Amino acid sequence: MKFDHLGIAVETLAVGREVLGRSLGVRQWTAMAIDPVQNVQYQFGRDPSGLRYELLAPVNDTSPIWRAVRTKARTLNHVAYRVPHLTATVADLVAQHWKAVSSVTPAPAFDGANIQFLLNPLGFVVELIEDNSVTTDI
C-alpha cells in the first residue's frame, strides 16, 4: 500500500480550507467537486511537507459523513492508500479482521478508479484506491 491522503469531514469546504490553511499551512487547493455516489463535496490540498488532505462536506443528510460532521465525532474520516489490486487487498485485510463498510464504487476524485472503505481492528476507517501503477514492495 502507498499512502495517499487524510480525509477530514467538515461542515463546509470553506471552513475546512480556512482552518487547515491558517493552522497547518495547507494550500494548493484543487477545485471543489461532488461525488454523487458518496454524496459529498470534496477538495484536496497540500501542506508545506507535501502531505495531502481531502476535505469532505456532506451534500445532505443522506451522506455517510453527515452524522460525523453534526456530532464532531470521527471528523478525521479516513486514511487513504493506493493499492495495485483492490479485490485481493480487501480479501487479505478481511482475513485479518478488517470489516468492509462500503461496497466497491468508482470515484470521480480518482478518475473513476474503484475505491472501498474498510474499518480496521483499531477502529479507524481506511479508504483503498485501486491504482495499477502502485508497486507492491511497500
Secondary structure, 3 states (H helix, E strand, C coil): CEEEEEEEECCCHHHHHHHHHHHHCCECCCCCEEECCCCEEEEEEECCCCCEEEEEEECCCCCCCHHHHHHCCCCEEEEEEEECCHHHHHHHHHHCCCEECCCCEEEHHHCCEEEEEEECCCCCEEEEEECCCCCCCC
